[in-house]
Amino acid sequence: MLFRSGGRSFTIRRGDRFREMDGEEQVCRFDAGQWLNMGPGRIPHHHVHVIDYCRKFGVALQPYIFASRANLVHSSRLGNGRTMQVRRALYDLQGHVAELLDKCVVKPDMDVPIPKDELETFRDMLSKFGDLTRVERNGQVSYVYRNKSGHAGLEVPPGMPDQPPRPLGPMALDEILRSRVWDDYIFRETDIAWQTSLMEPAGGMDNFYKAFLRQPSRRGGTIADRIRLGARVTEIAVKSDAVVLAYEFAGARRSLAADYCISTIPVPIFKTLRTNLAPDYMRAAEKLPVQAAGKVGWQAERFWETRDNIYGGISWTDDPITQIWYPSSGYLSRKGTLTGAYMYGDAADAFNARPVAQRLRLARDQGEKLHDGFGRFVEHGVVIGWNNMEFERFAWADESDPAFPEHAKTLATPQGRFHMAGDQLTFWSGWQEGALISAQAAVQSIDRLVRAQSR
């Protein structure tokens, strides 16, 4: 087993090795200079703690492209499984909704919360919002959606003077609704966690935690020098004047007494330890809802640029792989890396239960539905199921579960000299921002205890 810092922040490069529990060793065979984030992969603009540390530690950030209108969306509910550009599904739906709303507001018996002298202004806004075409007939004005401006895509691109652009004909509204791409995929960027701007450390997310490791320690050396890798905690005993940890290291059983303890052990592991913590506390660890997540990584010739005009962003599918991420750097170079699958929850539980070879085959086959010839282009596949990793055993706590707040609050409550921390206790679960918020709360709590004792 390769012991390493960083936890779920894991960027792989050529020669890196890792293994899931009871799984085969995987070796990254990407070309030199290629990398892929197998854990966290983006930093939202409002994650101020992460960004502040990047600023202090000199971690260079670059834009992370979350959404491109050239990205693809695939739905098995559309015909025999149709794939289209995101722009077509999004703007056709937006246009149809705008047309329906315009028809509603002009009905004389419709109760509209808009003054009559502002109704035309509202209709003009709808025409811009939905790319509606103004039609005058018998002195009456109506607005219809025809994709006149080509927001939803072009059948013929603009060219020479005898080749004006020709917009695609709109998809029917019932066809879009039947596809259910509006369920999640085409509106995903409205979620505050994924609203632009998004960023990533240049050269890989691991450059963020490595910047912490380089910081000087007050006891000499760096923080990296203070970390003991490969020490497996087996027992925690909280006393009135210390916290005693039992652990295994280099085949021997050892113990360590500390004034205070901040544990960031993932809850699925923590709940299995022997402790003298209160039963209610350990019960909260047992019941904290958690989720699995899985990723597949590929190297490939940059076919998404040369064939599909895609430069960054994410394509979506209702197949188990759920997403394909395209790199936000290295444009026009010969090769790049793709996140060829990223799923979580029940889909990840089922996907991660398969052997590595089966997961790679599924990802290749389902990628084919988004990109014709996908399987011919990709190479050097790697997979990770975070619930399969020995020192994580989950991806994040499920803060959307109604049981989360109660149990997370219990676990975040100091137990004498013992504190738990980590994104798993916050509503930014699965994000590095949550880890920093929780860590700072634990340090502040210890500071208050020390000050009280000194008084």
C-alpha positions in Angstrom: 0.0 0.0 0.0 1.3 3.4 -0.9 0.8 5.8 2.0 0.4 9.4 1.0 -0.9 12.8 2.2 -3.9 14.5 0.7 -6.8 12.1 1.5 -9.4 12.3 -1.3 -7.4 15.0 -3.0 -5.6 12.7 -5.4 -4.0 13.8 -8.7 -2.4 11.0 -10.7 0.5 11.2 -13.1 2.7 8.8 -14.9 4.1 6.0 -12.6 1.6 6.6 -9.8 0.3 3.4 -8.2 -2.8 2.8 -6.1 -5.0 0.0 -5.1 -8.6 -0.4 -4.0 -9.4 -2.7 -1.1 -9.2 -6.3 -2.4 -8.5 -4.9 -5.8 -5.6 -5.1 -8.3 -2.9 -2.5 -8.3 -3.4 0.1 -10.9 -0.4 2.0 -12.5 -0.9 5.3 -14.2 0.6 5.1 -17.7 -0.2 8.6 -18.9 2.4 10.3 -21.0 4.9 12.5 -19.0 3.3 15.9 -18.3 -0.3 14.6 -18.3 -2.3 14.5 -15.1 -5.9 14.0 -13.9 -7.7 14.8 -10.7 -9.3 11.7 -9.3 -10.8 13.5 -6.3 -11.7 17.2 -6.0 -11.3 19.0 -9.3 -12.6 22.5 -9.0 -12.7 25.5 -6.7 -15.8 27.8 -6.9 -15.2 31.6 -6.7 -17.0 31.8 -3.3 -14.7 29.2 -1.6 -12.9 32.0 0.1 -10.9 29.9 2.5 -9.4 27.7 -0.2 -8.6 30.7 -2.4 -7.1 32.6 0.5 -4.7 29.8 1.2 -3.8 29.6 -2.5 -3.0 33.3 -2.4 -0.9 33.0 0.7 1.0 29.8 -0.4 1.6 30.9 -4.0 -0.6 28.2 -5.6 -1.3 29.3 -9.2 -4.9 29.0 -10.3 -6.3 28.7 -13.8 -9.9 28.8 -15.0 -11.9 25.6 -14.8 -14.4 25.5 -17.6 -17.6 23.9 -16.2 -20.0 24.6 -18.9 -19.6 24.9 -22.7 -22.6 25.2 -25.0 -20.7 22.8 -27.3 -20.8 20.1 -24.6 -23.1 17.1 -25.3 -26.1 15.6 -23.6 -27.3 12.1 -24.2 -30.7 10.7 -23.2 -32.0 7.2 -23.7 -35.5 8.6 -23.5 -35.0 10.6 -26.7 -35.7 8.3 -29.7 -33.4 5.3 -29.6 -30.9 7.3 -27.5 -30.1 10.6 -29.0 -27.2 12.9 -28.4 -27.3 16.7 -29.0 -25.3 19.8 -28.0 -26.3 21.3 -24.7 -27.1 24.6 -26.5 -29.9 22.9 -28.5 -31.7 21.3 -25.5 -31.3 24.4 -23.3 -32.2 27.2 -25.7 -35.0 25.3 -27.4 -36.6 24.6 -24.0 -36.0 28.3 -23.0 -37.6 29.5 -26.2 -40.7 27.2 -25.9 -41.2 28.3 -22.3 -40.9 32.0 -23.3 -43.5 31.5 -26.0 -45.9 29.8 -23.7 -45.5 32.6 -21.1 -46.1 35.3 -23.7 -49.4 33.6 -24.8 -50.5 33.5 -21.1 -49.8 37.2 -20.3 -51.9 38.5 -23.2 -55.0 36.6 -22.2 -57.5 39.2 -21.0 -58.7 37.0 -18.1 -55.2 36.2 -16.9 -54.3 37.6 -13.5 -50.8 39.0 -14.2 -48.8 40.8 -11.5 -47.6 43.4 -14.0 -49.0 46.8 -14.6 -50.7 47.1 -18.0 -48.3 49.9 -19.1 -45.4 47.5 -18.4 -46.8 44.5 -20.2 -45.2 45.3 -23.5 -41.9 45.8 -21.8 -42.3 42.4 -20.2 -43.1 40.8 -23.6 -40.1 42.5 -25.1 -37.9 40.9 -22.3 -39.4 37.5 -23.1 -38.6 37.9 -26.7 -34.9 38.5 -25.9 -34.9 35.8 -23.2 -36.4 33.1 -25.5 -35.1 34.3 -28.9 -38.7 34.8 -30.0 -39.7 36.0 -33.4 -42.2 38.9 -33.5 -45.2 38.2 -35.8 -47.8 40.9 -36.7 -51.1 39.6 -38.1 -54.4 41.6 -38.4 -53.0 44.3 -36.1 -52.2 41.8 -33.4 -48.6 41.1 -32.2 -47.6 37.6 -31.1 -44.2 36.0 -30.4 -43.2 32.6 -31.5 -40.1 30.5 -31.1 -38.2 29.6 -34.3 -34.6 29.7 -33.2 -34.2 32.6 -35.6 -31.0 33.9 -34.1 -29.5 30.4 -34.0 -28.8 30.3 -30.2 -29.8 26.7 -30.2 -27.5 25.8 -33.1 -27.0 26.2 -36.8 -27.7 23.7 -39.6 -25.5 25.7 -41.9 -22.7 27.9 -40.4 -22.2 31.4 -41.8 -19.9 31.6 -44.8 -19.4 33.5 -48.0 -22.0 36.1 -49.2 -24.1 33.4 -50.8 -24.0 31.3 -47.7 -25.9 32.9 -44.8 -26.3 31.0 -41.6 -29.3 28.7 -41.4 -30.5 28.0 -37.9 -31.6 24.5 -36.8 -35.3 23.9 -36.7 -36.5 23.8 -33.0 -37.0 20.5 -31.3 -40.6 20.0 -30.2 -41.3 20.8 -26.6 -42.8 17.4 -25.8 -39.6 15.8 -27.2 -37.4 17.8 -24.8 -39.7 17.1 -21.9 -39.7 13.4 -22.7 -35.9 13.4 -22.7 -35.7 14.7 -19.1 -32.4 16.4 -19.8 -33.9 19.3 -18.0 -33.9 17.2 -14.8 -30.3 17.9 -14.0 -27.9 18.2 -16.9 -28.7 21.4 -18.7 -29.5 23.4 -15.6 -26.6 22.1 -13.5 -24.5 25.3 -13.8 -27.3 27.3 -11.9 -26.3 25.4 -8.7 -24.3 27.8 -6.6 -21.5 25.2 -6.2 -21.0 25.2 -9.9 -21.6 28.8 -11.0 -18.8 30.5 -12.7 -16.1 31.5 -12.1 -14.6 28.1 -11.2 -10.9 27.5 -10.9 -8.3 24.8 -10.4 -4.6 24.8 -9.4 -2.4 24.8 -12.5 -0.9 21.4 -12.9 -3.2 19.5 -10.6 -5.3 19.8 -7.4 -2.7 18.1 -5.3 -0.6 21.3 -5.7 -3.0 22.8 -3.1 -2.3 20.4 -0.3 1.4 20.1 -1.2 1.6 23.9 -0.6 0.5 23.2 3.0 3.2 20.5 3.4 5.9 23.0 2.3 5.0 25.4 5.1 7.6 25.7 7.9 6.9 24.0 11.2 7.6 25.9 14.5 9.6 22.9 15.6 11.9 23.1 12.6 11.6 21.7 9.1 8.3 21.7 7.3 4.8 20.4 8.1 5.6 17.4 5.8 8.4 16.5 8.2 5.8 16.3 11.1 3.6 13.8 9.3 4.0 10.1 10.1 2.6 8.1 7.2 1.4 4.5 7.7 0.3 4.9 11.3 -3.1 3.3 11.7 -5.1 4.5 14.7 -6.9 1.7 16.5 -8.1 3.3 19.7 -8.9 6.7 21.1 -9.1 7.4 24.9 -10.1 10.9 26.0 -8.8 11.7 29.5 -9.1 14.8 31.7 -5.6 16.0 30.9 -4.8 14.3 27.6 -6.0 12.2 24.6 -4.2 8.9 24.2 -4.1 7.3 20.8 -3.2 3.6 20.2 -1.9 2.9 16.7 0.0 0.4 14.6 3.2 1.4 12.9 5.8 -0.7 11.1 4.2 -3.9 12.5 4.4 -2.7 16.1 1.6 -1.4 18.5 2.4 2.0 19.9 0.7 4.8 21.7 0.8 8.6 21.8 -0.5 11.0 24.4 -1.4 14.5 23.3 -2.8 17.6 25.0 -5.6 17.8 22.3 -6.7 15.7 19.3 -8.3 16.9 16.1 -9.4 13.8 14.2 -10.1 14.0 10.5 -10.5 10.2 10.2 -13.4 9.6 7.7 -16.6 8.6 9.6 -16.9 5.2 8.0 -13.5 4.3 9.5 -13.9 6.3 12.8 -17.1 4.5 13.8 -15.1 1.2 13.8 -12.5 2.4 16.3 -12.4 1.6 20.0 -13.1 4.7 22.0 -14.3 5.9 25.4 -16.4 8.6 23.8 -20.1 8.9 24.7 -22.5 6.3 23.2 -24.5 9.1 21.6 -21.4 10.4 19.9 -20.4 7.1 18.5 -24.0 6.5 17.5 -23.9 9.7 15.5 -20.8 8.5 13.7 -22.7 5.2 12.9 -25.7 7.0 11.5 -24.1 9.9 9.6 -25.4 9.4 6.0 -22.6 9.1 3.5 -22.3 8.5 -0.2 -20.0 6.7 -2.6 -18.5 8.2 -5.7 -16.5 6.9 -8.6 -14.3 8.2 -11.5 -12.7 6.9 -14.6 -9.7 8.6 -16.2 -8.4 8.3 -19.7 -5.7 9.7 -21.9 -6.5 10.4 -25.5 -5.8 12.3 -28.6 -7.8 15.5 -28.2 -10.6 14.3 -30.5 -13.2 16.4 -28.5 -11.4 19.6 -29.9 -10.7 18.5 -33.4 -14.1 16.7 -34.0 -16.5 18.4 -31.7 -15.2 21.9 -31.1 -15.3 21.2 -27.3 -12.8 23.2 -25.2 -13.5 22.3 -21.6 -16.8 21.7 -19.8 -18.8 18.6 -19.1 -21.0 16.4 -21.3 -23.9 14.5 -19.7 -25.7 11.2 -20.1 -28.4 9.3 -18.3 -26.1 6.2 -18.5 -24.3 5.2 -15.3 -21.1 7.1 -16.2 -23.2 10.3 -15.9 -20.5 12.8 -17.0 -17.4 13.3 -19.1 -15.1 16.1 -18.1 -12.8 17.8 -20.7 -9.5 19.4 -19.7 -9.5 23.2 -19.2 -5.8 23.6 -20.2 -3.4 22.3 -22.9 -5.7 23.4 -25.7 -4.4 22.5 -29.2 -1.8 20.1 -27.8 -1.7 16.6 -29.2 -3.0 14.7 -26.2 -5.0 15.3 -23.0 -6.8 13.6 -20.2 -10.5 13.0 -19.7 -12.6 12.2 -16.7 -14.5 9.5 -18.5 -17.1 8.9 -15.8 -18.1 10.6 -12.6 -21.1 9.3 -10.6 -22.2 9.2 -7.0 -24.8 7.7 -4.7 -26.6 4.5 -5.8 -25.1 4.7 -9.3 -21.6 4.8 -7.8 -22.3 1.9 -5.4 -23.3 -0.3 -8.3 -20.5 0.9 -10.6 -17.7 0.6 -8.0 -18.8 -3.0 -7.1 -17.6 -4.1 -10.5 -14.0 -5.2 -11.2 -11.7 -2.6 -12.7 -11.8 -4.1 -16.2 -15.6 -4.1 -16.3 -15.7 -0.5 -15.2 -13.3 0.5 -17.9 -15.4 -1.4 -20.5 -18.6 0.2 -19.4 -17.1 3.7 -19.5 -15.7 3.0 -23.0 -19.0 1.7 -24.3 -21.1 4.5 -22.7 -18.7 7.1 -23.9 -19.3 5.9 -27.4 -22.9 7.2 -27.1 -21.6 10.7 -26.6 -18.7 10.5 -29.0 -18.8 8.2 -32.0 -15.5 6.3 -32.0 -14.7 7.1 -28.3 -13.3 3.6 -27.7 -10.8 4.0 -30.5 -9.4 7.2 -29.1 -9.0 6.6 -25.4 -6.1 4.7 -23.7 -4.4 4.0 -20.4 -7.7 3.9 -18.4 -7.7 4.1 -14.6 -10.7 3.9 -12.2 -11.3 4.7 -8.6 -14.2 4.0 -6.3 -13.8 6.1 -3.2 -15.9 3.8 -1.1 -13.4 1.1 -2.0 -10.3 3.0 -0.8 -9.0 1.7 2.5 -8.3 5.0 4.2 -11.5 6.8 2.9 -14.3 4.3 2.4 -16.7 7.0 1.2 -16.7 10.1 -1.0 -18.5 12.5 1.3 -21.3 12.8 3.8 -24.7 13.3 2.3 -25.8 16.7 3.5 -29.0 16.4 1.5 -30.2 13.6 3.8 -32.6 14.9 6.5 -30.6 13.0 9.1 -27.4 14.8 8.3 -27.7 18.0 10.4 -28.5 16.2 13.7 -25.6 13.7 13.5 -23.1 16.2 12.0 -23.9 18.7 14.8 -23.2 16.0 17.4 -19.9 15.0 15.8 -18.8 18.6 15.5 -19.4 19.2 19.3 -16.0 19.0 21.2 -15.7 16.0 23.5 -13.4 17.5 26.1 -10.0 17.5 24.5 -11.1 15.6 21.5 -12.4 17.3 18.3 -13.6 15.9 15.0 -13.1 17.9 11.8 -13.4 17.5 8.1 -15.8 18.5 5.3 -17.9 15.5 6.4 -19.3 17.7 9.2 -20.2 20.7 7.0 -22.8 21.7 4.4 -19.8 21.9 2.0 -19.3 18.1 2.3 -17.1 16.8 -0.5 -15.5 20.2 -1.0 -12.1 21.4 0.4 -13.8 24.6 1.6 -15.8 22.4 4.1 -12.6 20.8 5.4 -11.0 24.3 6.0 -14.1 25.7 7.7 -14.3 22.7 10.0 -10.6 22.7 10.8 -10.7 26.4 11.7 -13.7 25.8 14.0 -11.8 23.0 15.8 -8.7 25.2 16.3 -10.8 28.1 17.6 -12.5 25.7 20.1 -9.1 24.5 21.3 -7.9 28.1 21.6 -10.9 28.9 23.8 -10.2 25.9 26.0 -6.6 26.8 26.4 -7.4 30.4 27.3 -9.9 29.3 29.9 -7.4 27.0 31.5 -4.7 29.7 31.6 -7.1 32.0 33.4 
